[in-house]
Amino acid sequence: MAILPFSAACISSPGDTAIVPGWHLQSALHAPNNLTELSLPTSYNVSSWYRVGPRATVMAGLIENDVYNDTYLFYSNNFEAIDLTPFKSPWLYREELTLVAPPKGQHIFLITHGITSKADIYFNGKQVASNTTQQGSYGGRRYDITPFIQTGKNALLIQAHPTNYLRDFAQGFVDWNPYPPDNGTGVWRDVELKQTGPVSMSSPRILTDFTGSRTESVTVTINTDVRNHEARAVRGVVHGTVQANDDASQTVAFSKEFKLEPYKATTISDSVLLENPEIWWPAAWGEQPLYTVRAEVSVGDDEISDIAPETQFGIRHVTSKVNSYEDTQFTINGYPFQVRGAGYTPDMFLRFDIDRLGTMFQYMLDMGLNTVRLEGKQEHPELYELADSMGMMVISGWECCDKWEGWDYNHDADGVKWTEEDYPVAEANMLHEGAMMQAHPSMLAFLVGSDFWPNDTATKIFVDALGRMDWPNPIIASASKRGYPELLGPSGMKMDGPYDWVPPNYWYTDKLGAAFGFGSEQGSGVGTPEICSLKEFMSEQDLESLWTQPEKPQWHQGRNNSAFKDRTIYNEALFARYGAPTGLEDYLRKAQMMDYEATRSEFEAFAIRQNASRPATGLIYWMLNGAWPNLHWQLFDYYLRPIGSYFGTKVGARLEHVAYDYEARTVHIINHSLDKSGTRIVTVELIDSHGKPIASQNITTDTTPTASKELTTIPEVKTMKDVGFLKLTLQDPERKTVLSRNVYWLSPTVETFDWDNSTFVNTPVREYAPLTGLTDIRTVSVSTSMKTYASQHGSTLAEVTIENTSGVPAFFLHLMVTDAEGQELTPVYWSDNYVTLFPKESLSLTVEFEGNNWVAVISGANVEKKVIGQS
């Protein structure tokens, strides 16, 4: 790879900051063991070492250098054969930098943002930090290396020690997937050099007095920490501007004088008044206007001493409370905010791709989701900047099940118990992450615990650290209701499962993970990829075992020692409900049906109950994506191909929607918007599998923002002889538009549960709903047409019209746009997919995708696959 050299021009005056552009990487087993000498410039030829970019774990660097191939590693069980011996010793990151020794009164600092998990740092033959100080994946530190700088070549050496998830403050993957061979060891975040004058300054921290009601003006407070690095008192001024990003004329200046005694630090606070402020909203509720703060500190005769990084913020107000049921409820800008989100995982090797992340966030918005949860996966500043610009809310926090939750009282976690030496490390990690996230309007909350709450000492450290960083958002004790520290009180979040398959009616009960309160992580454990993706990481034998050996552990299902290592629970339900598959294709189609109805019902149940007597206040689906090619816990697959769980979510989380309660057999109108109201028409149509009408209704009603209500009951479902199809349509009569179209396949009975044997994994089913009649629907043909247009962004826009010309339903039609080899193109945005057409019904869908040589195809449960368009 091409890595630009680091030159003296990168940091030549106060305020300059430069990222170390790359590293030479080598195992300590294959390098001199005298690190002091190795860190001297030109002391050792490292040209034979691996060359990596500025952010690279050991495994990421080795893949970058073709030592390993991730496509090969991810295929079948190849990952299991990796020799772990090279990762049991430290690894070295070395880079030579051309610098100029700063004049008297100026300083150069080495800044880390977290090295996994412990590191020794040397510069020009001097040890700058030991691994007792540089600890934690999020342990950002600043070291004054001014005395060691020399004009010309300089050498920086970092020795990263092997990470142990149970011993170190790292970021692991719990039972989500196999651990990377290096456990994420290495320089995974940027390392920077910064030059300042006698006084340095922190990034600005932003507070506003906006509380949710629209006002003619808002006061913005800018806090910065300044530190005197000299043995003399210094007078200076912090000054800068606040400017609206979309209106340069809306610029307000600020300035504050100070005096600092030798080696002292203080916080400088100044305020500006913004007239007619622009308010920041989550994506579904409005726009995302941002402001930029530019700040400098000057000393003496207006000499620049330091320049802070430009900091963006948005004007918005977030609150949370624990209601009378001890459930957390959020508000944004004064409005009740029901969280509809999913849990994110980074790449297994902590490789960061901003374009890939942008597609993930766009997929989330396309599905109707509004929040992403990062369980100890704080990633990089770019993630929060992207969330700010796209209107995606973020819940961050520490992770479960390892060192982070090694509390004395916690006998469920395997992490080594905390000692006195751990608290300063945790504090440094919290201070750094708090500073990084503080100004971002996308931040919703920080969870200082996940499965368990921190002990009192750690809680105070975390809360105080966030307080020092002027944290303006809720701090929540944990993601569960197992207990709480007195300082924070109850979390108001539940983690009662499930994590594996449950039927659609589960969510409409009143137990465990059903739709009430705030579900911090729960789901039906679905997310089966389609065949084009499966063939990329599964062998023929692996694929055959999916349907011929339903209880066999699957390497790509989860860690091989986890409760989720096989698809037994899932497959038992699939076989019982839909009938034993006749082959791989039949199995995968039934899997998509299962996944679609599982995610749709979960999001619909929480939507239906958003204003119930005990409201459903939030849902984090477990999970959004996989760290590697995966068979479950995802709404789109590793290759960014949408699947049944994606489109089930997309239907269930619609802004305005009409949905069916499987338990009560009732129909509900749903409104998640802030501003959509007025008359709506709901059409209810129930037919049998032969297309014969059973019941129909037309209901005229009113819709209310951020509310749902029951409209009618459909008792005829219970009296059906076999499977039937229910179509619900929501229309705006004034605009003559269809806001939601929703088709269910139903049996006369629903599942019954063995509640007494529930576990965190799932609740067993006593009796399954019989849906085998779906396999008896006769084959039909559909007519299709396709019109294509070029978009402004160079992608292809298309409108596909499909019509069922027969007298029976055309069931579960899947549309794809592929390349010439049959691989689905990504990213791809369908208005709807996996759709069912009633007899004689036509439907128009839209799709946007990128690619020149493409083929559009359609297939279905009772429709033969055919081409509907091509380039």
N, C-alpha and C positions, 0 to 999 in steps of 0.2 A: 504494500500500500504506500501511497505517497504521503509523507508527513513533512510539513513545512518546518524548516529549521527555526530554532528560537534565537533571535538576534537581540543585541543590546537595544535596538530601537523599540522593542516590544515594551520595555519599561525603562524610560529614559528621564521621566520627570514625575513629580508628585501627583498622585491620582491615577497613574497608569497601572493597569492590571492585565496580566497575560496568563493564559492557561498553558501548562506544560503540554506541548503538542503531541507527544508520543513517548514511548518507552522502549528500551531494550529489555527483554524479559528472559530470565533463565532460572532454572532450579538451583537452589543453594548447593545441591549435591554436585553440580557441574560448574562451580565457580569458586574462586579463592575464598577461603573462610575468614580472611582478615578484612572485615567490612570497613574499617577505618581506612585502610590502604586502598580498597576497591572504590571508595568514594572520592579519591583524589582524581582531579581531571587528568586525562591522557595517561592514567596509570596502568590501564589495562585495555586491551583491544576487545571490544564487545561486538564486533561486526558479525560474529557467528551466532550471536544470540537472536532470539525471535524479535521481530519488530512489530509493535502493536500501537494502537491509537491511544488517545489520552484516557479513555475509559475502557478498561478490559480486565475482567477477572482472569484467572489463570486459564481456565477452560476456554473462555471466549478468545483469549490471545492465541491459544494453541489451535483452535478451529480457524482463526484468521490466518494462521500460518500453515494450514493443511496438514497439521499433525493428526487431527481428527476431522472427520466429516460428519456434520450433524445429520445430514440426510441418511447416511449409513447408520449412525448411532441410533437414530429414532426408529429405524426399521426393525420390525418384529422385536426380538429380545436381544438384539446386538448390544444394547446398552449394558446388559448384565455382564458382558465379557470384559469390560474395561478394567485394566490393571490399576488399582488404587495406590500402588506403591509410590509413584512419583508425587502424590499429593499429600504424603505424610510428612514432608519436609518443607521448610520455608521456600518461598520464591522471591526473586530479586527483580526490582524494577529500577533501571538506571537510565539517566539522561544527562547529557552534557549541554550546558547552557552558556551562551555568550552574553556576558553582562559587563556593565561598567560600575566600578565601586562608587557608591554614592558619596557626595560631598558631606562634610560635617553638618549635622542637623537634619540629615535625611536618612530614611530607613527603608529597608526591603524586608518584607515578611513572606514567609512560606505559609500558605493557607491550605489546609486539607478540609474536605467536606465529608469524610468518612472513608475508612479503609477497612475492608473485611478481612479479619476481624480485629487483629492486633498487628502493630507494625513498629519497627525500629526505623528511625529516619536519620540519615547521615548527609552532611553537606560539606564538601571540600575537606574531607578527613576529620570532621567534627561530628559527634553524635548530637543531633538536634533534639531528638525525642526518643524515649524508650517505649516498649510495648505496654508498660504500666500506665502511660499517659495516653498514647495514641491507641484508643480502644473503641470498639463499637462501629457497626456499619454506618452509624449516623453521627459519629464522634468528630464533628468539625473542630479544628484547632487552628490557632495562629501562632507562628513561631518567628521571633525576630532573628533573622540570619545576617543582619548588617555586618557584624564583626567578621564574618567568614567570607564575605563577598570579595572577589578579586577581579580586576579588569582583565577581560579575556575569557578563557574557558573556565567554567565552573562545573562541578559534578554533583548531581543529586541522586541519592541511593535510598530506596525504600525496601526493607525486608518485611514481607507480609507473611505472618505465621499461619499455619494450617488452622482452619476454622473448625470448631466443634460446636454444633448448635446447642448442645446441652450445657456447655461451659461458657460460651461467649455471647455477647450481645450482637448477634448477627441477624440476618434475615433468611429464614428457612422456608420450607414448603410443607411442613407438618406431614399430613398424609395425602397431600394433593397429587403427588407424583414422585417418582424416584428422586433422590437427592443428586445434584450434580456431583461428579467425582471430586471436585475441589471444594465442595460446600460453599461456593461463591467467594473463595479467597481471592484477595487482590485489590488493586486500585480501581474500583468500579465507578468512582465519581471523580470529577476534575480535581487536579491539584493546581494551585495558582501561585504566582508571585505578584506581589503588589508593592509599589513604591509610594512612600508618603514623606511629608515634611515632618516637623517636630510633633505635630498633632495628627492622629488618625481618627477616622470616623466610621461608624457602622452604617449599614443600610438603614434608610429611614423606616420607621414604623408609623403606621397611619391609623388614626382614630377619627371618627366623626360623631357629631351629636344627632345624626339622623336616627329617628326611632320608628320609622315606618309611615308616618303621615306625611303627605306632601307639604313641603314648606317652600317659601320664597327664597330661603337661603339656608345654607348648611355650613357649620364651622368645622374645618378640617384641622386636626392637630398633627404636627409632624414631630416625632421624637427621634433623636439620634444620640448615640453614645460617642463621646469624644474622649480621647486619652492623650495625655502628654507623655512623651517618651524621653524627655530631656531632664537634666538635673537643674533646670531653671524654670521659674514661673513663666507662663506664656499667656498673652492676651490674644484673642482672636474673635472671629465671627463665623457663625454658621449661616449661610444664606442660600437661597435657591428660588425655584418657582414651582407652582402647581399649575398644570395645563391640561385642558380637555383634549383628548387625543383626536377628536373629530372637529375641533374648532380652536385653531391656534390663537384666535382673538380672545378666547377665554383663558387668560393667563394671569395668575396672581403671584406676586413676589412675597417672600418672607425673609427676615433677617434677625439674628439674635446674637448679641455680644456675650462673651464669657471670659473668665480668667481661670486658669488651671495652675495649681501648685505643681512642683516637680513630681513626676511619675504618677500623678493623680488622674482619675477619670470621673466624668459626670455625664448626666443626661441633659441635653439641651432640648427644650420644648418650645415650639412656636406654633401659632395658629393663623389661619387665613379664613376669610369669609368668601364662600362661593355663592354668587347670586344665581337664581333659577337653575339649581343643580340638576344634572341628568342622573336618573336613578337606574341602578343595575338590577336586572331581573334574571331569574332562571329562564332557560330557553323557551319553555312553553308559555311563559307569562309576559314576556316583553323583550326589550333590547338589552345589550350588554355594553353600555358606554363606559369607557375607562378614562382615568386621569393618570398623568405621569408626574412624579415628583423628581426634580433634578436638584441635587444639593451638593454644596462644596463647603469646605472649611478653609478660611484664610487666616493667616497670622501676620504680624508685623505690618509692613506697608502693602497690604492687600496681596501678599504672596500666597498662592494656592499651596495648601499643605496636604489636602486630600480631596478626592472626588468620590462621592458615594455612587454605587451602581444605580442606574435609573430604576425607579420603583413605580410599578403601576398599581392602582387600586380602583375599586368601584364603590359607589355610595349605595349601601344597602344595610339592612339590619336583620340579624338572626337572633332568635331566642329559642329556648326550649323550657318545658316544664314537665313535671311528673304529675299526671292527673290523679283523680281519686282512685283509679284502678292500679296505680303505680305503673302507668305506661307513659313513655316519653312522647311528647307532642312538640313538633317544631313549628315556628312561624318564620316567614320571610317577608320583610317590609309590612308587617302587621297582619298578614294573611296566613291561615292555617296551611301548612305545607306537608302534604302526605308524601313521604319518601317512597319512590318506586325506583329501586336500584339493583345493583348486582356487585358481587365481589370480584375485584381485579387481581390478576397475578402478572408479574413481569415475566419475561423470557427466562427459561431455566438457567441460562448462563448470564443473566443480568445484562444482556445486550439491549440497548435502547435505540429505538427507531421512531422518531417523532412522526413520520408519515404513517407508519403502522398504527401508532397510538391515535392519530387523527382519524383514521378509518374506524377504529374501535369506538371512539367517542361519537362519530357520526352514526354508526350503527346503533348505538345506545339511544341517541335522539330519534332515529328513525323508528325504533321500537317503542318510543314513548317513555323511555326511562329518564329520570332526572337526577340521579345520584350514583356515584361510584364509591365503593368502600375499599380502602387500602388497609388491609390488616398487616401492619408492619412492612408495607411495601411502598415507602414514601417516594421512591424513584428520584426524579431530578426536577429542578425548577421549571423546566419546560412543560412538565405535565400540568402544573397549576396555571401556568400562563395560557396553555391551550384550553383548560377548563374555564378560565376567566373569559376568554374570547368566544367560547361556544355556549356558555351558560350552563355548564355541567357542575352540579354541586358535588363536593368531596367530603367524605368522612374518613379521616386518617386515624391512626392509632397504633399501638404496639400489638405484637402477635402473641398467639397462644402456644402452650404445650412445650416450651423449651426454657432456656435461661431467663427469658423475659418474665416468666411467671413462676420462677423458682422461689416462691414464698414459703416460709416455714409451715404455714397452715395448709398449704396446697399439696395434697398427697396424690393428686391425679396427674400433675405435670412431672415429666422426667428431668426437667432442668435442675442443674446443680443449685442448691439453695444459696441465696444472696448472703454475702458477708459485708463487713464494713467497707472493704475496698471497692465494692460494686456501686455504692451509691454515688460517688463522684463521677463515675463513668456514665451512669444513667442520667445524671444531671447534665453533663456535657452534651449527651445525645439529645436530650429534651431541649436545651437552650438552642442548639443548632437548628433543629427541625422547627421549633417555634419561630425562630427568626426567619427561616426560609418561607414559612407559610403565612405569616402574620397579616400581610397586606392584601392577600388574595381574596377577592369577593366570592370566589367559588367555595371557600371553606365553610362547611356546615358545622363540624364538631371535631373534637379530638378525643379518642377513647384511650385513657391511660392504662386500661386493661382490656383483655379480650374475653377469654372464657372465665377468667378470675380477676378479681380486683386487686390492686396493689396494696401492700401493707401500709400502715399509717405513716411510717417514715418515708417510704417511696412516694406515697400520695402527696405529702407536703412538698417534697422535692420537686415533683412534676408540676404541681399547681403553682408553687413559687416561681419556678423557672418560666412557665408560661406567663405568669404575672409580670415578671421582669421583661418579657418580650411584648408586653401590652396586648396580650391575646384577647380579642374582642368577642370570641365565639364560645358556645357551650363547651364545658369540659365534663366528660361523662366517665364514670368509674370503670365500666366494663360493658361488654356486649351481652351480659347475662344478668339474671336475677338471683344468682346464687348467694350474693352477699355484697357488702359495700363498705367503704371507709366512711367514718362519721363526717369527715371534712366535705365529702361530695354528696353523700346521701345515695338513695337508690338510683340505679342506672335507668330504670324504666324500659329496659330492653330484654327480650326473651331469646333464649337459645335452647328451646325444647325439641329441636328437630322439626321435621325430618330432614335427612340428607340422602335418603334413597327413596325409591318409588312409593308413592301413595296415590290412590285414585282421586278423580276430580272432586267427589263429594266430601273428601276429607276436610277441605278448606272451609266448608260451610258448617262444620260442627263447632263445638264450643270447648274443645280440649287441645292442649299442647300447642302445636304450631298453627292451628287453624286461624282464620282471619279475624283476629282481634289483637289490639295492642301493637307493639313494635317488634317485628321479627328481624333480628339483626343479621341472621344468616340461616337460611332454610330453603329447601326446595325438594323436588322429586327426583333428584339425582339423574336427570336426563341430559341429552345433548349428543345423540348418536350422529356421527357424520354420514354423509351419503357415500356411495360406492367409489366415486372418483377420488375422494380424499382418503378413504380407508385403504385403497390400493397403494397409496404412497407410503404407508407405514405398517401395513399388515401383510404377512405372507398368505399364500393360498390356504395353508393349514390353519393359520390364525383366523382367517375369514370363515372357513368351514366350521370351526369350533363355535363361532358365535351362535349358530342355530342348531348344530348337531350335538354340542356338549354345553347345554345352557348353564351348568353349574361350574364350569371350568374357570379357574382364575385367569384373568386377562392382564398381560403385562402393561397394557396402556389404560387400565381401569383405575389404578391407584397404586400406592406403595404396596409391595408384595406382603407386608406384614400388617396392613390396615384392614379395617372392617369393610372396606370398599374394593377389595381386590378382585371381586368377581361380580357377575351380573345375575346372581341367583334370584334375588328378590324381584328384580326387574323382569327377568325371563319367565319366572313362574306366573307373573301377572299377564305378560304378553301371551303366553301359551293358553292360559285359562280364559282370557277375555276374547282374544281374536282367533284362537285355534292354532294348533301346531303349524309352524311354517313349512311350506313345501320346498323351500330352497332359500338361498341367500337373498335373492331379490325380494321374495315374499317377506322374509324376516325384516329386511331393512325398511320396506314400505310400512309394515305394521309398527316398527320401531318409531318411524316418523309420526304415525298417527298417535301413538302413546305419548311421544314427547310434546307434540303440538297440544293435545288436550290437557296435558299435565301443567305446562306453563300458562296456558290461557286461563285455566280454572283458578290457578293460584293468584294471578294478578287480578282477575275479575272479582274473586271473592274479597280481596282487600279493597278493591274499588267500590264494590257494592256496600261494604260496611264502613266506608270512610266517615260517615256521620251517624253510625248506629249508636245505641245507648252506651255500649262500650266500643268506641270507635277503633277501627283498624288504622293506626297512625303511620305505619311505615313497614316496608318490606325490602330486605336485601336478599335477592335471589342468589343461591349458592350453586354455581358461580357464573361470572361473565364469560371467562375465557380460560384456556389451558396454557400452562407454561411450556408444554410440548404437545405433540399429537396425542389426542385424548379421546376416550370413549364416552365420557359423561361429564357432568358439572360444567356445561358450557352452553351459551346461546348462539354461538357460531364457532366453527372449528378452527384449528390452529392455522389453517391456510386462508382464513378470513372468508370462508364460504358459509352463507346463512343456511340454516337447517330448520327442521320442524319446530324445535324449541324457540328459534328466533321468531318465526311467524306466529306461533301461539302467543308469545309475549307481545308481539306487535298488535295483535287483535285485542288481547286482554288489557293492554295499557293505553288504549286509544283515549284521546282527549275528551271526546264525546262518544258515548258508546251505549249499547243496549246488550244486556247479558242475562244468562239463565242460571238460577240457583239450583244445582243438582239435587240438593236435599229437600228443599221446600217446594220445588217445581214452580218457582215464581220467576217473573221477568222484571228486570230493573233497568231504569235509565240512569246513566252515569255522566257526571260532568266534572272534569278536573280543571276547567279553565277559570280565569278570574272575571272574564267579561262576556261570556256567551250565555245568553238567556233568551226566553221567548217560547213560542209555540213549537212543538215537535210532534211528529206523527210516527208512531211505532206500529209496524206490521208484523204479525205473528203468523207463521205458516208451519203446520205439522203434517208430514206425509209419511206413508210407510215406504218400505224398500222397493215396492213396485211402482211408486209414484202416485198412489191413491191418496187423496186428501183425507185427513183425519180431523183437523181443527184449524180455524183461522180467526184472527181478530185484527181490527184496526183501532188504534187507541190514539186519541189526541190529548196531549198533555203539555205541561210547561216544564222547562228545565231551569235549574238554579245553579249558579257557579259553586264549585267545590262542594257538591252535594250529590247524593244518590237517593233514589226512592223506588219503592215497589210499585209496579203498575198492574199486574194481573197474575193469575195462577193458570197453569196448564194441567188440569187433572187428567186429561186424555192420555198423557204420557204413561201413566200408570196402567192404563187399560189396553195399551198396544199389545198385539200378539207376538211381535218380534221387534227387531230393530226399526227405528224410524229416524227421520231427519227433521230437525227444527231449524227454521230460518227466521232470524230476527233482523229487521231493517229499521234503521233510524233515519228519518228525513227531516230536513228543514223546509217547510212548505213555502216560506217566503222566498228563499233563494232557490227553491226547487233542486236541492242537492241531497244526495245520499251521504250521510255523515258516517254511517257504520252499517256494515253487512256482516252477519255472523251466522254460521251454520254449525249445528251440533249433530252428532250421531249418538242416538240414545237407545237404551234398552228399557223395558218396563220397570226393572228393578235396579237399584244401585248397590254398591258394595256395603257389606256390614263388617264391623271391626272387632278385633280382640284387644280392647283398650288396656286390659290388665297386663298384657305382655308387651306393651310399648317400650321401646328403647329410644335412645337419641338418634338411632339410625332410621327407624320408621315404626309405624303401627301395623302389626300384622292384619291381614284381611281374612275374615272367616269365610265369606262367600263373595265371589266375583260377579260383576255385572256381565251377563251373556251378550256378547257382540259378534259371535261367530256367524250370525246371519249376514253380515257384511260381505262374506266371501261368496254368497250365493247370488248377489246382484248381477244381472246379465250384462255382458259387455256391450258398450255403446260407442258411438262415434261422435266426435265433436267437430264442428267446422271452425276454422281459425283464419284470421287475417292479421297482418302486421304492417304498421307504418313506422318509418324511422325518420328521425330528424337529428341534425347536428346541434349540440349544445354550445353555449358560450365558452365552456371550459375544454372543448375538444372531445368530450365523450359523446356517446350515442344515446339519444333519447328515443324510445319506441313506445307505441301504443299497440297492445295486443288485444284483439277482440276474440273471445271464444264463445261458442254457442252450442248448447246441448240440444240436438235435434230430435232426441228420442223422448219416450214417455216415462223413463225411469231416471233416477239421479245419476249424474256423472260424478263419481266420488273421488275426492282427494286428488285433484289434478295438480301436478307439480310441473312448473315451468322453469327452464334453465337456459342460460346463454353460455355456450362453451366455445373453446377453441377447436381447431380442426382435429385435435386428438381426443376430444371429448372431455377435457378438463374445464370445469366451470370458471368463467372469468370473474375476477374480483378486483376492486370492490364492486358490488352490484346492489342496486337499490330497487326492489320491487314494491309497488303499492300494496300488493297482497300476493299470497302464494299458498300452495297446498289448499286450493279452493274446491268447493263442491257446488255444482250447478244443479238446480232443480229442473224438472222436465221443461223443455222448450225455453229455457232461460238463457239469456246472453249476458256477458259481463266483459267490461273493458278494464284492462290493467295497464299500468305504465311501468317502464323499467329504464334505468340509466346504468350504463356500464362503459368500460374502456376496452378497446381492442379493435383491430382492423379486420382480421379474418375470424368471423364468428358464425355460429349456427345456433338458432333458437329452437328448442324442442319442447314438447309437452308429452306427459305420460300420466297415468292415473291408476287407481285401484281397479277400475273396470274400463279403462281406455288404453288402447295400444299406443306405444310411443311413436311419435311422428315429428317431422321437421315442420316448423311453422314460419320460418324465415331465416335468411342468411345473407351475409355480406356479398 
